[in-house]
């Protein structure tokens, strides 16, 4: 682990772009806290708070109120001496504005912002193969066709607004998700190393 200066990083990307793999490597390299809302929202204790089967499980976005309560609690519980990786969230403009205000209020302003991009055909190809987590090959519920199509629709309408909002405020880089995991990770690290400690958008 290379725990250098404390920094925070928002990591978004297209479906099946390899965010989880790259997030795990970033956590290991920099000692970041992995705030993965997708993981949190799949916990049985959290799923009881909203209709998971009619929302997240088929690719729809989580109710904003539920998202904000969980997000605030998790963010405030991270020690100030440790950076946070906002892993795959927020996905909606209201949530993005909420996060921006929260970070300013708790002194974590000016996070870095990365977006991993893959073409739609590559997304479909990867989902068809099934995702690999470690040595296990699985297909999540929301990777079924109905989920994938819903997610693609939400990405076109919601994520574009989130990206526009964040890139006007924070240091931003769109990273190609094509290539080996090592190649993609090197692209990410180059951006991070060049921008740790710098403020504002460019």
N, C-alpha and C positions, 0 to 999 in steps of 0.2 A: 504494500500500500504506500502510495506517495502522497501523504497528507500535507499539501503545500498550503498556500494562503487560502483562507476560507472563501469559497465562492458558491453561488447557487446557479443551477442550470435547468432551464425548461427544455425538455426533449419531446418533440412531437414528430409525427411522421405518417406516411400513408399506411393503410392496412397491410400487414405482412411485410413491412419494410425492414424488419429485424431490430425494432426498438428494444425489445426485451433483452436480446443478446448484447447489444451495445450498452444498455443501461447497466447490466451486471458487470461489464468490464470497466465502466466508468466508476461504479461504486467501489470496486476493488482497487483501482489505480489511485483514486483521489480520496477515498474514505468518506464519500458522500452518504447521506441518509437517503435510501430509496423510497420515495413517497409514491407508491404505485396505487393509484385509486382503483384501477381495474381489479387488482388483487384484493384490496379492501372491500370493494363492493360485492365480491363473490363469497365473502365470509358469511357463514350461516347466520351469525348474530346480526350482521348488517342487513342481509337480505330480508329479514323480518320487518324492517322499517319501511319497505316499499314493495311494489309489485314487480319483483325481479323478472318473473317469467314473461310479463307483458311489455317489458322495457329492455333492459340490458341483455337478456338472453336471446332476443331476436334482433339485436343490433340497434335498438333505439337508445337515446341518451338518458342518463339517470336524472330524475327530478332534481331541479336546482336546489331546493331546500335541503334535501338529503345530502347532496354533494357538498354544499357549503358547511353544514354542521360537521361532517366527517373531516373535511379538508382543514377547517380552522383548528379542530382539536389536534390532528396529526401534526400540522405545521408548528403550532405553539409548543408542542411537547419535545421538539428537537432542540438540543442544547445549542446555544449561540456560537460555540466554538466549532461546530460541525456544519458543513454546507449541506444543502438539500438538492437532490435530483428530483424534479417534478416530472415523473415518468409517465409520459403519454397523456397528460392532462395539463390544463383544461381544454375542453373541446368546444365549448360554446362561448360566445362573446360576453354574456353576462358573467360567466364564471371567470373569464380572463380579466375583466374589469375588477371583479371581487378579489382575485389574486393580486393584481397590481396594487390595489389599495392596502391589502393585508400586508404585503411585503414592505411597503413604505412605512406602515404603522409599527412594524416590529423590527425595523432596521435591517431588512434584507433586500433593499432596493438594488436595482441594476443587475439582475441576474443575466447570464448569457442565455441565448435562445438559439436552438438548433432544430432544423426540420429535415428528416430523412425522407428523400423522395424516390419513389420507384414508379415506372409507368403502370397503367392499369393492367395491361396484359401480363406484366410480370407479377402483379399482385394475384391475379387469377391463377397463374401458373403455380405460384408458391402455395396458395390455399389448396389447390387441387392435389398437390403432393402431400399436404398435411404439414403441420408445423412440428419442428423438433425442439423439445425442451430437454437438454441433456441427452440421454440415450433413448428416451421414450418418444415415440411418434404418436401424436394425438391430434384430433380435430375438435376444437371447442364448439359449443352450441352456436355461438355467434359467428362461426366460420362456415356455417351451412349457407346454401345459396340465398335464402331469404335474408339472413343476417348480413351477408356480404353486400347484397344489393342495397339494403337499407343503410348500411354504414357508408357505402359509396355516395349515396344521395346526401346524407348528413354532412359528409366531408366536403362535398362541393359547395353546400350552402353555408355551413357553420365554420369549418376549419379555415376557409379562406379569410373570413372576417377576423378570426382569432390571430392568424398569421399577420394580417395587415395591422392589427392593433399592437401586437407585441413588437414587430419589426420597426415600428415608428418610435419605440421607446428604448429598446434594448439592443445590444450588439447581436447581430443576427447572421446566420449562415445556413444556406440550403445545401445539404450534403447529399450526394448521389448514393443511393443504397445498392447500386449495381456493383458487383465484384465480390471478392471473398470477404469474410468477416474481418480479417486482418486489414484488408485494404480500406474498408469503410471506417474501421476504428482509427486508423492512421489519419484519415481525413478529419475525423472529429477531434482527435488529440491536437493536431496542428492548429485548429481554430481555438481550442481551449487554451493552449499554451500561449498563443499570441494575444489573448484577450483577458486573462485573469488580472483582476485589479483595475481594469479600465472601466470608465463610466460612460453611460449614455449610448444612444444608437449611432450607427454609422451607415 
